[in-house]
Amino acid sequence: MDNYNFLVSVALIILTTKILGDLTNKFNLTQVVGALLAGVVVGPSCLGLIAETDFIACSAEIGVIILMFMAGLDTDINEIKTNAKACIVTACIGVAVPLIGGTAAYALWFHTDMSNYSEMLKAIFVGVLLTATSVSITVEALREMGKLEGKVGNVILGAAVLDDIIGIIVLTVVSSMKDTSVSITGVLLKVLVYGILMIVLGVLISRFKEQIDANFHKRRISTYVLAGCLLISFASEHFFGVADITGAFLLGLFLAKCRIKTEVARKMSVPAYLFFSPIFFASVGLKVELSGITGSLIVFSLILLVVAVLTKIAGCGLGAKLCGFTSREALQVGAGMVSRGEVALIVAQKGYAMGLLDAALFPPIVIVVIATTILTPVLLKKIM
């Protein structure tokens, strides 16, 4: 008989994320924090009741795809157009400052000889890790606070999408310096083609809006949209190297002006709330594994965490400030971009495979990812 232990794991995740979510809410924190902590508590680093499996990982991926698709549905594309300059400037500075900060932190702590080409690339790669932004946690926190549909929320989302594209380019440049078989031109061409195809998709949806909305009362429309969301997410990642959540967000953004938006959001929110979202948030906490970490690496983890938080707040906040945002709004934008999430872990795994990241540095990276992911909703709750 097959092993049905995954049913127990899912039940524990659903219960603990709900219980701890309600508990953190009583302490004036977002429920997302409780859901993230639930993964830490039941995971390998604490009680050891649940370990990440392929089923949990796949379910979590579907959860974050649905989460970002619904964020797109809640986003005003006209607001993003109005703040396009702020999105671009925020994303560019928000990548540059963490890149410099992370590189400097590694080089200074490990006394890196920057004249040594191989060691220099390792230092730069740590900076690349800090450029990544995972806005999925921010999205849920903003939605919970009712702040997603505003100037700050839209700039965070717009900048995060651009951040993903810029991050891919930076990662490719650094990778090509280590592996000459990696083509920068090829990656840039893929990103360009992807951008053109997404624009064409947006235009087509806008042009056939009436025909799409004619299916408003048909129950099957939500099924078609979900299938389309998953296919576009797959194509984004598989064929163009762009994060799957970017494709999901863009599809939601294009459908935001359609009448079917309300019906699709209503139906997709149920499985997301009950099943997929709890698994996604808990899966982040399940990645915490502190075995083998030394005192020196713990100190480096704390230094890297401070650098990760301050460089995103300073970089993205400066970008927003330069584009006319108030100091408070700029701080909110910066705080919303702090979370690194699964994006940094994926980049770390790629760096390890290429010899750009030592295995000993995985625990510090995971600590930074988890800490920034938990800190982001906390900071947003206080600032907003």
C-alpha positions in Angstrom: 0.0 0.0 0.0 1.2 3.5 -0.8 2.5 5.8 2.0 -0.2 8.2 3.1 1.9 10.1 5.6 1.6 13.2 3.4 -2.0 13.5 4.6 -0.8 13.9 8.1 1.8 16.5 7.1 -0.8 18.6 5.2 -3.2 18.4 8.1 -0.5 19.6 10.5 0.5 22.4 8.2 -3.1 23.6 7.8 -3.8 23.5 11.5 -0.5 25.1 12.7 -0.6 27.9 10.1 -4.1 28.8 11.2 -3.5 28.6 14.9 -0.2 30.5 14.8 -1.7 32.9 12.3 -4.5 33.8 14.7 -2.0 34.0 17.6 0.3 36.5 15.8 -2.8 38.5 14.8 -3.6 39.0 18.5 -0.1 40.5 18.9 -0.9 43.0 16.1 1.2 41.2 13.6 -0.1 39.9 10.2 -1.2 36.2 10.0 1.5 35.6 7.4 4.1 35.8 10.2 2.3 33.0 12.1 2.1 30.9 9.0 5.8 31.2 8.3 6.6 30.4 12.0 4.4 27.3 11.7 6.8 25.9 9.2 9.8 26.6 11.4 8.0 25.0 14.5 7.0 21.7 12.8 10.0 21.6 10.6 13.5 20.0 11.0 14.9 22.9 13.0 12.4 22.6 15.9 9.9 19.7 16.4 11.0 17.8 13.3 7.4 16.6 12.6 7.5 17.5 8.9 10.2 17.5 6.3 9.9 19.1 2.9 8.8 16.5 0.2 8.2 16.8 -3.5 4.5 16.9 -2.9 4.8 19.8 -0.4 7.3 21.6 -2.7 5.0 21.2 -5.8 1.9 22.3 -3.8 3.8 25.3 -2.5 4.8 26.3 -6.0 1.1 26.2 -7.1 0.3 28.2 -4.0 2.7 31.0 -4.8 1.6 31.0 -8.5 -2.1 31.4 -7.5 -1.1 34.1 -4.9 0.7 36.2 -7.5 -2.0 35.7 -10.1 -4.6 37.0 -7.6 -2.2 39.9 -6.8 -2.3 40.8 -10.5 -6.1 40.7 -10.5 -6.0 43.2 -7.6 -3.6 45.5 -9.3 -4.6 48.6 -11.2 -2.6 48.6 -14.5 -3.3 52.3 -15.0 -1.7 53.0 -11.6 1.4 51.1 -12.7 1.5 53.0 -15.9 1.3 56.3 -14.0 4.1 55.2 -11.7 6.2 53.4 -14.4 9.2 55.7 -13.8 9.1 55.0 -10.1 8.9 51.2 -10.7 11.9 51.3 -13.0 14.1 53.6 -10.9 13.1 51.7 -7.7 14.0 48.3 -9.3 17.3 49.5 -10.7 18.6 51.1 -7.5 17.0 48.3 -5.5 19.3 45.8 -7.3 22.5 47.9 -7.4 22.7 48.7 -3.7 22.2 45.2 -2.3 24.6 43.9 -5.0 27.3 46.2 -3.7 26.4 45.7 0.0 26.4 41.9 -0.2 29.7 41.8 -2.1 31.4 44.1 0.4 30.0 42.2 3.4 31.4 38.9 2.1 34.8 40.4 1.0 35.4 42.1 4.4 34.3 39.2 6.6 36.3 36.6 4.8 39.2 38.9 3.9 38.7 38.1 0.2 41.6 38.8 -2.1 39.7 40.7 -4.8 42.7 40.4 -7.1 42.0 36.6 -7.2 39.4 36.2 -10.0 37.7 33.1 -8.6 37.4 34.5 -5.0 36.2 37.8 -6.4 33.4 36.0 -8.3 32.3 34.3 -5.0 32.1 37.7 -3.3 30.0 39.2 -6.1 27.7 36.1 -6.1 26.8 36.8 -2.5 25.8 40.3 -3.6 23.7 38.8 -6.4 21.9 36.7 -3.9 20.8 39.8 -2.0 19.4 41.4 -5.2 16.5 38.9 -5.4 13.1 40.0 -4.2 10.2 37.7 -3.4 7.2 39.8 -3.2 4.7 37.0 -2.6 4.9 37.5 1.2 4.5 41.2 0.8 1.4 40.7 -1.4 -0.4 38.7 1.2 0.6 41.1 4.0 -0.6 44.1 2.0 -3.9 42.4 1.1 -4.5 41.5 4.7 -4.0 45.2 5.6 -6.1 46.4 2.7 -3.1 48.3 1.3 -2.5 46.3 -1.9 -4.6 48.6 -4.2 -2.7 51.8 -3.7 0.3 53.8 -5.1 2.7 52.1 -2.8 1.4 48.6 -3.3 1.4 49.0 -7.1 5.0 50.4 -7.2 6.1 47.5 -5.0 4.5 45.0 -7.4 5.8 46.7 -10.5 9.3 47.1 -9.2 9.4 43.5 -8.0 8.5 42.2 -11.6 11.3 44.4 -13.0 13.6 43.3 -10.2 13.1 39.7 -11.3 14.2 40.6 -14.9 17.2 42.6 -13.8 18.2 39.9 -11.4 18.2 37.3 -14.2 20.5 39.5 -16.3 22.9 40.2 -13.4 23.0 36.5 -12.5 23.7 35.6 -16.1 26.5 38.1 -16.4 28.2 36.7 -13.2 27.6 33.1 -14.4 29.1 33.9 -17.8 32.2 35.2 -16.0 32.6 31.7 -14.4 31.3 29.6 -17.2 32.0 30.9 -20.7 29.3 28.6 -22.2 26.6 30.9 -20.7 25.6 33.5 -23.3 24.6 36.9 -22.1 23.3 37.8 -25.5 21.1 34.7 -25.6 19.5 35.5 -22.2 18.9 39.1 -23.1 17.3 38.0 -26.4 15.0 35.6 -24.4 14.0 38.3 -22.0 13.2 40.6 -25.0 11.1 38.0 -26.7 9.3 37.3 -23.5 8.5 40.9 -23.0 7.2 41.2 -26.5 5.0 38.1 -26.2 3.6 39.4 -22.9 2.7 42.7 -24.4 1.0 40.9 -27.3 -1.0 38.8 -24.8 -2.0 41.9 -22.9 -3.2 43.6 -26.2 -5.1 40.5 -27.3 -6.9 40.3 -23.9 -7.8 44.0 -24.0 -9.0 43.7 -27.6 -11.2 40.7 -27.0 -12.4 41.9 -23.6 -16.1 41.8 -24.6 -15.9 38.2 -25.8 -14.1 37.2 -22.6 -16.7 38.9 -20.4 -19.5 37.2 -22.3 -18.5 34.1 -20.4 -19.0 35.8 -17.0 -21.8 33.5 -15.9 -20.2 30.3 -17.1 -18.7 28.3 -14.3 -16.0 26.8 -16.5 -14.3 30.2 -17.1 -12.4 29.9 -13.8 -11.2 26.5 -14.9 -9.9 27.8 -18.2 -8.2 30.8 -16.5 -6.5 28.6 -13.9 -5.2 26.2 -16.6 -4.0 29.2 -18.6 -2.2 30.7 -15.6 -0.3 27.4 -14.9 0.7 27.1 -18.6 1.9 30.6 -18.8 3.8 30.1 -15.5 5.5 27.0 -17.0 6.4 28.7 -20.3 7.9 31.7 -18.5 10.2 29.5 -16.4 10.9 26.7 -18.9 11.4 28.6 -22.2 12.5 32.1 -21.1 14.1 31.6 -17.7 11.8 34.2 -16.1 10.2 33.3 -12.8 6.9 31.4 -13.1 5.3 33.9 -10.7 6.1 36.7 -13.1 4.0 35.1 -15.8 1.1 34.4 -13.3 1.2 38.0 -12.1 1.1 39.5 -15.6 -1.8 37.3 -16.6 -3.7 38.5 -13.6 -2.8 42.1 -14.4 -4.1 41.8 -18.0 -7.4 40.3 -16.7 -7.8 42.9 -14.0 -10.0 45.1 -16.2 -12.3 42.2 -17.3 -15.7 41.6 -15.7 -14.8 37.9 -15.1 -12.2 39.1 -12.6 -14.7 39.0 -9.7 -15.9 35.5 -10.4 -12.4 34.1 -11.0 -11.0 35.7 -7.8 -13.9 34.4 -5.8 -13.5 30.8 -6.9 -9.7 30.7 -6.8 -9.5 32.2 -3.4 -11.1 29.2 -1.7 -8.5 26.5 -2.6 -5.8 29.1 -2.1 -7.0 30.0 1.4 -7.8 26.4 2.5 -4.9 24.5 1.0 -2.2 26.0 -1.3 -1.3 29.2 0.6 -0.8 27.6 4.0 1.5 25.0 2.4 3.5 27.7 0.6 4.0 29.8 3.7 4.9 26.8 5.8 7.3 25.4 3.2 9.5 28.5 3.6 9.9 27.7 7.3 10.5 24.1 6.6 13.7 25.1 4.8 15.3 26.2 8.0 18.2 23.7 8.8 20.8 24.9 11.2 22.9 21.7 11.6 26.6 22.2 11.1 26.6 25.9 11.4 29.5 27.4 13.4 29.7 30.5 15.7 31.6 32.4 13.0 28.9 31.6 10.4 26.1 32.7 12.8 27.8 36.1 13.2 28.2 36.3 9.4 24.5 35.4 9.1 23.5 38.3 11.3 25.8 40.7 9.4 24.4 39.5 6.1 20.8 39.9 7.5 21.4 43.5 8.5 23.0 44.3 5.1 20.1 42.5 3.3 17.5 44.6 5.1 19.2 48.0 5.1 20.3 47.8 1.4 16.8 47.0 0.1 15.1 49.7 2.3 17.8 52.2 1.3 18.0 51.3 -2.3 14.3 50.9 -3.1 13.4 53.7 -0.7 15.8 56.1 -2.5 14.4 55.1 -5.9 10.9 55.9 -4.7 12.0 59.2 -3.0 13.7 60.3 -6.2 10.4 59.8 -8.1 8.5 62.1 -5.8 7.2 59.8 -3.1 7.1 61.1 0.5 9.6 59.9 3.0 7.0 57.7 4.6 5.9 56.2 1.3 9.5 55.6 0.2 10.1 53.8 3.5 7.0 51.6 2.9 8.2 50.7 -0.6 11.7 49.8 0.7 10.2 47.7 3.5 7.9 45.9 1.0 11.0 44.8 -1.1 13.0 43.3 1.8 11.7 39.7 1.5 14.1 37.4 -0.4 12.0 34.2 -0.2 12.4 31.2 -2.5 14.0 33.3 -5.2 17.3 33.6 -3.3 17.3 29.9 -2.5 16.9 29.0 -6.2 19.7 31.4 -7.1 21.9 29.9 -4.2 21.4 26.4 -5.6 22.4 27.5 -9.1 25.5 29.2 -7.7 26.4 26.1 -5.7 26.1 23.9 -8.8 28.5 26.3 -10.6 31.0 26.5 -7.8 30.2 30.1 -7.0 28.9 29.3 -3.5 30.5 27.1 -0.9 28.2 24.5 0.8 29.1 26.0 4.2 27.4 29.3 3.3 24.0 27.6 2.7 22.9 27.9 6.4 23.6 31.7 6.5 21.7 32.2 3.2 18.7 30.2 4.5 18.8 32.3 7.8 18.7 35.5 5.8 15.9 34.2 3.6 13.7 33.1 6.5 14.5 36.2 8.6 13.7 38.7 5.8 10.6 36.8 4.9 9.3 37.0 8.5 10.5 40.6 9.0 8.8 42.0 5.9 5.2 41.7 7.1 6.2 42.8 10.6 7.9 46.0 9.2 5.0 46.7 6.9 2.5 46.4 9.7 4.5 48.9 11.8 5.2 51.3 9.0 1.7 51.2 7.4 
